[in-house]
């Protein structure tokens, strides 16, 4: 036998990789599983655009959409001797009005295509979004960015950016003035 010749080792034939069978709709199942999608809403056109992305995602993956509106605590300086005071009546009105507006969005934008739930929380928006995502095991957050730059970005920060940094799941950021990939005809 030659010095560099390889010895033939019998190989047992293995089973070929099995393809996943198509589902009842004829589609091959996706390796991505999304059951819960969170869309933070501030009722701007930008956040409504994020909702337009969420509906086809939820439909594609048979997921439920959670719409979350966060009322920021309203604090007004009252007097130097007493410090700041909260305005619970204003907060309650914003919570009620926010809940009503969310129901309108569900009715007019989601239109029963996928399951949806409206929620209103009080607090800092990015904190409440991240906290809700953790508590409810959200699998995808779809959030809009207003596209502030320069001084506006420095002064107000970016809620979307803070969500991306702290979120326990993937985040899809929908920019205000970019090319869309959602086809509204479908």
C-alpha positions as CSV (number, residue, x, y, z in Angstrom):
1,X,0.0,0.0,0.0
2,X,1.3,3.4,-0.8
3,X,2.4,5.6,2.0
4,X,0.0,8.5,1.3
5,X,-3.0,6.4,0.2
6,X,-6.1,6.7,2.3
7,X,-7.8,3.8,3.8
8,X,-11.4,3.5,2.7
9,X,-13.8,3.6,5.6
10,X,-17.3,2.3,5.0
11,X,-19.9,5.1,5.4
12,X,-23.4,4.5,6.6
13,X,-25.9,6.3,4.5
14,X,-27.7,8.9,6.6
15,X,-31.1,10.3,6.2
16,X,-31.3,13.3,3.9
17,X,-32.4,16.6,5.4
18,X,-36.1,16.6,5.6
19,X,-37.9,19.6,4.3
20,X,-40.7,21.1,6.3
21,X,-44.1,20.3,4.8
22,X,-46.2,23.2,3.5
23,X,-49.0,24.5,5.7
24,X,-52.6,24.4,4.8
25,X,-52.2,27.7,3.0
26,X,-49.4,26.2,0.9
27,X,-46.7,28.4,2.6
28,X,-43.6,26.8,4.0
29,X,-43.4,27.6,7.8
30,X,-41.1,30.4,8.7
31,X,-38.2,29.8,11.1
32,X,-39.2,33.1,12.7
33,X,-41.9,32.9,15.4
34,X,-43.7,36.0,16.4
35,X,-46.7,35.8,18.6
36,X,-46.7,39.3,20.2
37,X,-45.9,42.6,18.6
38,X,-45.8,45.8,20.5
39,X,-46.4,49.2,18.8
40,X,-45.9,52.3,21.0
41,X,-48.4,54.9,19.9
42,X,-48.2,58.7,20.5
43,X,-50.9,59.4,17.9
44,X,-48.4,61.2,15.6
45,X,-48.5,60.3,11.9
46,X,-45.1,58.6,12.5
47,X,-46.5,56.2,15.1
48,X,-49.4,55.5,12.8
49,X,-46.9,54.6,10.1
50,X,-45.3,52.1,12.5
51,X,-48.8,50.5,13.0
52,X,-49.1,50.2,9.2
53,X,-46.0,48.0,9.3
54,X,-47.2,46.0,12.3
55,X,-50.4,44.8,10.7
56,X,-48.9,42.8,7.8
57,X,-46.2,41.4,10.2
58,X,-48.9,40.3,12.6
59,X,-50.9,38.8,9.7
60,X,-47.8,37.0,8.3
61,X,-46.9,35.4,11.6
62,X,-50.4,35.1,13.2
63,X,-49.3,37.5,16.0
64,X,-51.3,39.7,18.3
65,X,-50.6,43.5,18.3
66,X,-50.4,45.4,21.5
67,X,-50.9,49.2,21.1
68,X,-49.3,51.1,24.0
69,X,-49.9,54.7,24.7
70,X,-47.9,56.2,27.6
71,X,-49.2,59.3,29.4
72,X,-46.3,61.2,30.8
73,X,-46.9,62.4,34.4
74,X,-48.0,66.0,34.4
75,X,-46.1,68.0,37.1
76,X,-46.4,71.8,37.5
77,X,-44.4,74.0,39.8
78,X,-46.9,75.3,42.3
79,X,-45.0,77.4,44.7
80,X,-41.4,77.5,46.0
81,X,-42.6,76.5,49.5
82,X,-44.5,73.4,48.4
83,X,-42.5,72.2,45.5
84,X,-44.1,70.5,42.5
85,X,-47.6,69.2,42.4
86,X,-49.1,66.5,40.2
87,X,-52.2,67.0,38.2
88,X,-54.1,63.7,38.6
89,X,-57.2,65.0,36.8
90,X,-55.2,65.9,33.7
91,X,-53.6,62.4,33.8
92,X,-56.9,60.7,34.2
93,X,-58.4,62.6,31.3
94,X,-55.4,61.8,29.1
95,X,-55.7,58.1,30.0
96,X,-59.4,58.0,29.2
97,X,-58.9,59.9,25.9
98,X,-55.9,57.8,25.0
99,X,-57.8,54.6,25.5
100,X,-60.6,55.8,23.3
101,X,-58.2,56.9,20.6
102,X,-56.5,53.5,20.7
103,X,-59.8,51.8,20.2
104,X,-60.4,54.0,17.2
105,X,-57.0,53.0,15.7
106,X,-57.8,49.3,16.2
107,X,-61.1,49.8,14.5
108,X,-59.9,51.9,11.6
109,X,-56.3,50.7,11.0
110,X,-56.3,47.0,12.1
111,X,-59.9,46.4,11.1
112,X,-60.1,43.0,12.7
113,X,-57.4,41.6,10.4
114,X,-55.4,40.4,13.5
115,X,-56.0,40.3,17.2
116,X,-55.2,43.6,19.0
117,X,-55.2,45.0,22.5
118,X,-55.0,48.6,23.6
119,X,-53.1,49.6,26.8
120,X,-52.5,52.9,28.5
121,X,-49.7,53.4,31.0
122,X,-48.5,56.4,33.0
123,X,-44.7,57.1,33.1
124,X,-41.7,57.8,30.9
125,X,-42.5,56.4,27.5
126,X,-39.3,54.4,26.9
127,X,-39.3,53.0,30.5
128,X,-42.9,51.8,30.1
129,X,-42.4,50.4,26.7
130,X,-39.3,48.4,27.8
131,X,-41.0,47.3,31.0
132,X,-44.1,46.1,29.2
133,X,-42.1,44.2,26.6
134,X,-40.2,42.4,29.4
135,X,-43.3,41.6,31.5
136,X,-45.3,40.4,28.5
137,X,-42.6,38.5,26.7
138,X,-43.0,40.7,23.6
139,X,-41.2,39.2,20.6
140,X,-40.9,42.4,18.4
141,X,-41.3,46.1,18.9
142,X,-42.2,48.3,15.9
143,X,-41.5,51.9,16.8
144,X,-41.4,55.1,14.8
145,X,-38.8,57.7,15.0
146,X,-39.6,61.4,14.4
147,X,-36.3,62.0,12.7
148,X,-35.2,64.8,15.1
149,X,-31.5,65.8,14.6
150,X,-29.2,68.4,16.0
151,X,-30.5,70.5,18.9
152,X,-33.9,68.9,18.9
153,X,-32.3,65.5,19.4
154,X,-30.0,66.8,22.1
155,X,-32.9,68.5,24.0
156,X,-35.6,65.8,23.7
157,X,-33.5,62.7,23.1
158,X,-34.9,59.9,21.1
159,X,-37.5,57.6,22.7
160,X,-37.0,55.2,19.8
161,X,-33.2,55.2,20.4
162,X,-33.7,54.5,24.1
163,X,-36.1,51.6,23.3
164,X,-33.6,50.1,20.9
165,X,-30.8,50.2,23.5
166,X,-32.9,48.8,26.4
167,X,-35.4,46.4,24.7
168,X,-35.5,42.7,25.6
169,X,-36.4,41.8,22.0
170,X,-35.7,42.9,18.4
171,X,-36.9,46.4,17.4
172,X,-37.9,47.5,14.0
173,X,-37.5,51.3,13.7
174,X,-39.7,53.0,11.0
175,X,-38.2,56.2,9.8
176,X,-40.3,59.1,9.0
177,X,-39.3,59.9,5.4
178,X,-37.8,56.7,4.0
179,X,-38.9,54.4,1.3
180,X,-41.7,52.1,2.5
181,X,-41.8,48.4,1.9
182,X,-45.3,47.8,3.1
183,X,-47.7,47.5,0.1
184,X,-51.0,49.0,1.2
185,X,-52.8,47.2,-1.7
186,X,-52.2,43.8,0.0
